[in-house]
Amino acid sequence: MIKIYHNNMCSKSRATLRLLQEGREEIEVQEYLKQVPSKAELKEILKMLQMKPLDLIRKNEVIFKENYKDKNLSDEEWIDIMLANPVLIERPIVVKDGKAAIGRPIEKIIELLKT
């Protein structure tokens, strides 16, 4: 099964979902703005992506610029901020077989699907 953390308002996320729907595998779609991942789930995603929490944050979002831009916080604090403000989570994220990729660019998802 493939899981996508999806935001329907995002063109990259919609394009990634269309790509996944062209395949033959079952897809689980989680609209993460409505159904925020748990803290454990977000930590697992970060581990699969091999990223630090700050690297998964969308730094061009107004909420980041106004509230967090110059903050020097711990990984745990950044995770809590993403959970409280899921719009800050980079998108789309696709998980398959214990691996994950962010669909920016979409070629990263294509590579993930080949594995």
N, CA and C atoms as an extended XYZ file, in Angstrom:
345
Properties=species:S:1:pos:R:3:atomname:S:1:resname:S:1:resid:I:1 pbc="F F F"
N         0.837       -1.182        0.000 N   MET     1
C         0.000        0.000        0.000 CA  MET     1
C         0.883        1.247        0.000 C   MET     1
N         0.394        2.260       -0.675 N   ILE     2
C         1.060        3.555       -0.729 CA  ILE     2
C         0.203        4.550        0.039 C   ILE     2
N         0.850        5.398        0.817 N   LYS     3
C         0.127        6.427        1.560 CA  LYS     3
C         0.624        7.792        1.118 C   LYS     3
N        -0.315        8.698        0.898 N   ILE     4
C         0.047       10.069        0.559 CA  ILE     4
C        -0.542       11.002        1.603 C   ILE     4
N         0.314       11.876        2.108 N   TYR     5
C        -0.125       12.969        2.977 CA  TYR     5
C        -0.418       14.110        2.021 C   TYR     5
N        -1.693       14.410        1.879 N   HIS     6
C        -2.196       15.193        0.758 CA  HIS     6
C        -2.869       16.478        1.213 C   HIS     6
N        -2.672       17.517        0.398 N   ASN     7
C        -3.390       18.785        0.564 CA  ASN     7
C        -3.992       19.098       -0.799 C   ASN     7
N        -5.304       18.993       -0.906 N   ASN     8
C        -5.971       19.168       -2.189 CA  ASN     8
C        -5.830       20.588       -2.741 C   ASN     8
N        -5.476       21.549       -1.909 N   MET     9
C        -5.289       22.929       -2.368 CA  MET     9
C        -3.931       23.131       -3.051 C   MET     9
N        -3.068       22.144       -2.976 N   CYS    10
C        -1.708       22.237       -3.510 CA  CYS    10
C        -1.626       21.540       -4.866 C   CYS    10
N        -1.177       22.259       -5.884 N   SER    11
C        -1.089       21.676       -7.229 CA  SER    11
C        -0.088       20.517       -7.279 C   SER    11
N         1.016       20.616       -6.556 N   LYS    12
C         2.002       19.529       -6.531 CA  LYS    12
C         1.409       18.285       -5.888 C   LYS    12
N         0.621       18.479       -4.849 N   SER    13
C        -0.013       17.362       -4.173 CA  SER    13
C        -1.060       16.705       -5.080 C   SER    13
N        -1.840       17.507       -5.773 N   ARG    14
C        -2.842       16.960       -6.704 CA  ARG    14
C        -2.166       16.191       -7.836 C   ARG    14
N        -1.068       16.732       -8.357 N   ALA    15
C        -0.338       16.051       -9.431 CA  ALA    15
C         0.233       14.718       -8.944 C   ALA    15
N         0.730       14.707       -7.726 N   THR    16
C         1.278       13.473       -7.166 CA  THR    16
C         0.175       12.446       -6.966 C   THR    16
N        -0.966       12.866       -6.472 N   LEU    17
C        -2.088       11.941       -6.286 CA  LEU    17
C        -2.518       11.350       -7.625 C   LEU    17
N        -2.584       12.176       -8.667 N   ARG    18
C        -2.938       11.658      -10.007 CA  ARG    18
C        -1.918       10.607      -10.464 C   ARG    18
N        -0.649       10.888      -10.243 N   LEU    19
C         0.401        9.936      -10.604 CA  LEU    19
C         0.184        8.606       -9.879 C   LEU    19
N        -0.088        8.671       -8.597 N   LEU    20
C        -0.299        7.452       -7.817 CA  LEU    20
C        -1.530        6.690       -8.298 C   LEU    20
N        -2.575        7.418       -8.656 N   GLN    21
C        -3.812        6.779       -9.100 CA  GLN    21
C        -3.642        6.063      -10.439 C   GLN    21
N        -2.625        6.435      -11.202 N   GLU    22
C        -2.345        5.763      -12.472 CA  GLU    22
C        -1.736        4.380      -12.260 C   GLU    22
N        -1.179        4.152      -11.076 N   GLY    23
C        -0.563        2.861      -10.776 CA  GLY    23
C        -1.607        1.830      -10.408 C   GLY    23
N        -1.143        0.667      -10.048 N   ARG    24
C        -2.046       -0.437       -9.745 CA  ARG    24
C        -2.124       -0.738       -8.249 C   ARG    24
N        -1.394        0.011       -7.454 N   GLU    25
C        -1.385       -0.258       -6.017 CA  GLU    25
C        -2.501        0.492       -5.310 C   GLU    25
N        -2.874       -0.061       -4.163 N   GLU    26
C        -3.874        0.588       -3.322 CA  GLU    26
C        -3.256        1.835       -2.696 C   GLU    26
N        -4.054        2.907       -2.624 N   ILE    27
C        -3.567        4.186       -2.108 CA  ILE    27
C        -4.409        4.594       -0.908 C   ILE    27
N        -3.723        5.014        0.137 N   GLU    28
C        -4.395        5.623        1.284 CA  GLU    28
C        -4.097        7.118        1.230 C   GLU    28
N        -5.141        7.913        1.199 N   VAL    29
C        -4.991        9.371        1.136 CA  VAL    29
C        -5.315        9.935        2.512 C   VAL    29
N        -4.361       10.646        3.084 N   GLN    30
C        -4.588       11.317        4.359 CA  GLN    30
C        -4.478       12.813        4.119 C   GLN    30
N        -5.606       13.488        4.218 N   GLU    31
C        -5.595       14.945        4.108 CA  GLU    31
C        -5.101       15.484        5.447 C   GLU    31
N        -3.808       15.734        5.492 N   TYR    32
C        -3.146       15.991        6.775 CA  TYR    32
C        -3.546       17.309        7.439 C   TYR    32
N        -4.189       18.211        6.718 N   LEU    33
C        -4.686       19.425        7.367 CA  LEU    33
C        -5.935       19.129        8.184 C   LEU    33
N        -6.688       18.118        7.758 N   LYS    34
C        -7.905       17.715        8.475 CA  LYS    34
C        -7.616       16.607        9.473 C   LYS    34
N        -6.746       15.688        9.088 N   GLN    35
C        -6.369       14.549        9.925 CA  GLN    35
C        -4.853       14.630       10.154 C   GLN    35
N        -4.486       15.424       11.154 N   VAL    36
C        -3.073       15.688       11.439 CA  VAL    36
C        -2.404       14.388       11.899 C   VAL    36
N        -1.214       14.108       11.382 N   PRO    37
C        -0.497       12.913       11.840 CA  PRO    37
C        -0.222       12.986       13.344 C   PRO    37
N        -0.083       11.839       13.958 N   SER    38
C         0.302       11.817       15.371 CA  SER    38
C         1.776       12.197       15.475 C   SER    38
N         2.201       12.475       16.680 N   LYS    39
C         3.611       12.827       16.899 CA  LYS    39
C         4.509       11.653       16.508 C   LYS    39
N         4.106       10.453       16.876 N   ALA    40
C         4.896        9.261       16.531 CA  ALA    40
C         4.952        9.073       15.014 C   ALA    40
N         3.829        9.312       14.350 N   GLU    41
C         3.763        9.186       12.895 CA  GLU    41
C         4.684       10.201       12.217 C   GLU    41
N         4.657       11.439       12.689 N   LEU    42
C         5.508       12.470       12.112 CA  LEU    42
C         6.988       12.141       12.338 C   LEU    42
N         7.310       11.633       13.501 N   LYS    43
C         8.698       11.240       13.771 CA  LYS    43
C         9.132       10.115       12.839 C   LYS    43
N         8.240        9.167       12.584 N   GLU    44
C         8.548        8.060       11.680 CA  GLU    44
C         8.749        8.564       10.250 C   GLU    44
N         7.924        9.499        9.829 N   ILE    45
C         8.070       10.098        8.502 CA  ILE    45
C         9.436       10.777        8.388 C   ILE    45
N         9.797       11.554        9.398 N   LEU    46
C        11.099       12.230        9.396 CA  LEU    46
C        12.244       11.226        9.301 C   LEU    46
N        12.102       10.121       10.023 N   LYS    47
C        13.128        9.077       10.001 CA  LYS    47
C        13.249        8.474        8.595 C   LYS    47
N        12.091        8.182        7.963 N   MET    48
C        12.112        7.616        6.613 CA  MET    48
C        12.692        8.598        5.602 C   MET    48
N        12.399        9.888        5.795 N   LEU    49
C        12.914       10.915        4.895 CA  LEU    49
C        14.379       11.245        5.178 C   LEU    49
N        14.854       10.809        6.339 N   GLN    50
C        16.207       11.131        6.804 CA  GLN    50
C        16.384       12.645        6.858 C   GLN    50
N        15.401       13.293        7.505 N   MET    51
C        15.394       14.752        7.613 CA  MET    51
C        15.250       15.183        9.061 C   MET    51
N        15.750       16.364        9.329 N   LYS    52
C        15.508       17.025       10.604 CA  LYS    52
C        14.160       17.729       10.501 C   LYS    52
N        13.467       17.909       11.611 N   PRO    53
C        12.155       18.564       11.563 CA  PRO    53
C        12.162       19.914       10.857 C   PRO    53
N        13.151       20.729       11.118 N   LEU    54
C        13.195       22.050       10.493 CA  LEU    54
C        13.251       21.952        8.964 C   LEU    54
N        13.842       20.879        8.442 N   ASP    55
C        13.951       20.699        6.993 CA  ASP    55
C        12.615       20.348        6.342 C   ASP    55
N        11.645       19.920        7.135 N   LEU    56
C        10.332       19.533        6.613 CA  LEU    56
C         9.331       20.690        6.683 C   LEU    56
N         9.780       21.803        7.216 N   ILE    57
C         8.881       22.954        7.400 CA  ILE    57
C         8.879       23.840        6.153 C   ILE    57
N         7.679       24.268        5.787 N   ARG    58
C         7.495       25.206        4.672 CA  ARG    58
C         7.795       26.613        5.178 C   ARG    58
N         8.946       27.100        4.829 N   LYS    59
C         9.424       28.364        5.391 CA  LYS    59
C         8.843       29.601        4.710 C   LYS    59
N         8.124       29.428        3.619 N   ASN    60
C         7.496       30.570        2.956 CA  ASN    60
C         6.083       30.848        3.453 C   ASN    60
N         5.581       29.990        4.335 N   GLU    61
C         4.244       30.215        4.891 CA  GLU    61
C         4.270       31.430        5.815 C   GLU    61
N         3.213       32.218        5.765 N   VAL    62
C         3.110       33.433        6.586 CA  VAL    62
C         3.290       33.108        8.061 C   VAL    62
N         2.667       32.042        8.521 N   ILE    63
C         2.746       31.690        9.950 CA  ILE    63
C         4.199       31.437       10.374 C   ILE    63
N         5.000       30.854        9.479 N   PHE    64
C         6.408       30.632        9.796 CA  PHE    64
C         7.144       31.960        9.851 C   PHE    64
N         6.944       32.779        8.831 N   LYS    65
C         7.651       34.061        8.760 CA  LYS    65
C         7.309       34.959        9.944 C   LYS    65
N         6.063       34.959       10.345 N   GLU    66
C         5.628       35.860       11.423 CA  GLU    66
C         5.960       35.348       12.819 C   GLU    66
N         6.015       34.018       12.990 N   ASN    67
C         6.141       33.474       14.345 CA  ASN    67
C         7.413       32.683       14.633 C   ASN    67
N         8.043       32.133       13.595 N   TYR    68
C         9.122       31.175       13.878 CA  TYR    68
C        10.426       31.411       13.118 C   TYR    68
N        10.433       32.344       12.199 N   LYS    69
C        11.564       32.528       11.280 CA  LYS    69
C        12.922       32.581       11.978 C   LYS    69
N        13.050       33.343       13.009 N   ASP    70
C        14.345       33.527       13.660 CA  ASP    70
C        14.503       32.728       14.945 C   ASP    70
N        13.658       31.730       15.127 N   LYS    71
C        13.709       30.919       16.354 CA  LYS    71
C        14.753       29.818       16.215 C   LYS    71
N        15.417       29.537       17.304 N   ASN    72
C        16.362       28.432       17.378 CA  ASN    72
C        15.772       27.426       18.360 C   ASN    72
N        15.029       26.449       17.828 N   LEU    73
C        14.285       25.519       18.668 CA  LEU    73
C        14.827       24.097       18.521 C   LEU    73
N        14.447       23.256       19.465 N   SER    74
C        14.857       21.849       19.413 CA  SER    74
C        14.017       21.097       18.381 C   SER    74
N        14.474       19.914       18.012 N   ASP    75
C        13.712       19.080       17.080 CA  ASP    75
C        12.310       18.812       17.625 C   ASP    75
N        12.216       18.513       18.920 N   GLU    76
C        10.907       18.246       19.539 CA  GLU    76
C         9.994       19.462       19.428 C   GLU    76
N        10.541       20.637       19.643 N   GLU    77
C         9.730       21.860       19.549 CA  GLU    77
C         9.250       22.092       18.118 C   GLU    77
N        10.111       21.837       17.120 N   TRP    78
C         9.696       21.992       15.728 CA  TRP    78
C         8.601       20.994       15.373 C   TRP    78
N         8.724       19.770       15.881 N   ILE    79
C         7.685       18.762       15.644 CA  ILE    79
C         6.363       19.228       16.237 C   ILE    79
N         6.404       19.723       17.458 N   ASP    80
C         5.174       20.220       18.097 CA  ASP    80
C         4.567       21.377       17.307 C   ASP    80
N         5.405       22.240       16.756 N   ILE    81
C         4.917       23.369       15.957 CA  ILE    81
C         4.243       22.857       14.682 C   ILE    81
N         4.832       21.862       14.041 N   MET    82
C         4.205       21.296       12.836 CA  MET    82
C         2.862       20.650       13.160 C   MET    82
N         2.790       19.974       14.286 N   LEU    83
C         1.534       19.318       14.666 CA  LEU    83
C         0.458       20.347       14.999 C   LEU    83
N         0.858       21.454       15.591 N   ALA    84
C        -0.091       22.517       15.927 CA  ALA    84
C        -0.467       23.346       14.690 C   ALA    84
N         0.416       23.357       13.695 N   ASN    85
C         0.224       24.144       12.469 CA  ASN    85
C         0.561       23.267       11.261 C   ASN    85
N        -0.281       22.288       10.946 N   PRO    86
C         0.087       21.331        9.892 CA  PRO    86
C         0.316       21.950        8.520 C   PRO    86
N        -0.168       23.167        8.305 N   VAL    87
C         0.094       23.841        7.025 CA  VAL    87
C         1.594       24.036        6.821 C   VAL    87
N         2.369       23.975        7.886 N   LEU    88
C         3.821       24.140        7.794 CA  LEU    88
C         4.535       22.886        7.295 C   LEU    88
N         3.828       21.752        7.253 N   ILE    89
C         4.457       20.507        6.819 CA  ILE    89
C         4.583       20.509        5.294 C   ILE    89
N         5.783       20.256        4.821 N   GLU    90
C         6.032       20.193        3.374 CA  GLU    90
C         5.149       19.114        2.759 C   GLU    90
N         4.747       19.322        1.519 N   ARG    91
C         3.821       18.395        0.878 CA  ARG    91
C         4.148       18.260       -0.594 C   ARG    91
N         3.661       17.210       -1.183 N   PRO    92
C         3.066       16.017       -0.594 CA  PRO    92
C         4.156       15.060       -0.116 C   PRO    92
N         3.814       14.236        0.836 N   ILE    93
C         4.716       13.187        1.308 CA  ILE    93
C         4.084       11.859        0.922 C   ILE    93
N         4.871       10.996        0.306 N   VAL    94
C         4.402        9.669       -0.076 CA  VAL    94
C         5.244        8.646        0.663 C   VAL    94
N         4.556        7.642        1.229 N   VAL    95
C         5.222        6.572        1.972 CA  VAL    95
C         4.909        5.247        1.281 C   VAL    95
N         5.962        4.465        1.074 N   LYS    96
C         5.809        3.144        0.458 CA  LYS    96
C         6.890        2.223        1.001 C   LYS    96
N         6.470        1.099        1.537 N   ASP    97
C         7.395        0.048        1.979 CA  ASP    97
C         8.489        0.561        2.917 C   ASP    97
N         8.105        1.374        3.884 N   GLY    98
C         9.071        1.856        4.864 CA  GLY    98
C         9.994        2.953        4.370 C   GLY    98
N         9.682        3.497        3.190 N   LYS    99
C        10.460        4.602        2.632 CA  LYS    99
C         9.506        5.755        2.349 C   LYS    99
N        10.046        6.956        2.299 N   ALA   100
C         9.210        8.125        2.047 CA  ALA   100
C         9.942        9.100        1.136 C   ALA   100
N         9.140        9.936        0.473 N   ALA   101
C         9.694       10.992       -0.382 CA  ALA   101
C         8.717       12.153       -0.405 C   ALA   101
N         9.269       13.333       -0.596 N   ILE   102
C         8.467       14.536       -0.779 CA  ILE   102
C         8.368       14.770       -2.285 C   ILE   102
N         7.166       15.062       -2.753 N   GLY   103
C         6.937       15.212       -4.185 CA  GLY   103
C         7.346       16.549       -4.762 C   GLY   103
N         8.469       17.056       -4.376 N   ARG   104
C         9.026       18.303       -4.918 CA  ARG   104
C        10.488       18.042       -5.242 C   ARG   104
N        10.809       17.754       -6.441 N   PRO   105
C         9.949       17.607       -7.605 CA  PRO   105
C         9.284       16.235       -7.637 C   PRO   105
N         8.311       16.061       -8.514 N   ILE   106
C         7.542       14.818       -8.601 CA  ILE   106
C         8.433       13.629       -8.967 C   ILE   106
N         9.583       13.893       -9.567 N   GLU   107
C        10.515       12.815       -9.920 CA  GLU   107
C        10.945       12.017       -8.691 C   GLU   107
N        10.954       12.662       -7.522 N   LYS   108
C        11.307       11.938       -6.295 CA  LYS   108
C        10.287       10.853       -5.991 C   LYS   108
N         9.024       11.109       -6.325 N   ILE   109
C         7.974       10.114       -6.107 CA  ILE   109
C         8.113        8.994       -7.129 C   ILE   109
N         8.427        9.350       -8.352 N   ILE   110
C         8.630        8.344       -9.397 CA  ILE   110
C         9.742        7.388       -8.976 C   ILE   110
N        10.820        7.921       -8.438 N   GLU   111
C        11.936        7.073       -7.950 CA  GLU   111
C        11.467        6.179       -6.808 C   GLU   111
N        10.693        6.721       -5.885 N   LEU   112
C        10.188        5.931       -4.758 CA  LEU   112
C         9.328        4.778       -5.262 C   LEU   112
N         8.507        5.015       -6.251 N   LEU   113
C         7.610        3.983       -6.768 CA  LEU   113
C         8.363        2.860       -7.459 C   LEU   113
N         9.554        3.140       -7.950 N   LYS   114
C        10.365        2.119       -8.627 CA  LYS   114
C        10.974        1.138       -7.644 C   LYS   114
N        11.079        1.526       -6.377 N   THR   115
C        11.741        0.652       -5.399 CA  THR   115
C        10.829       -0.443       -4.921 C   THR   115
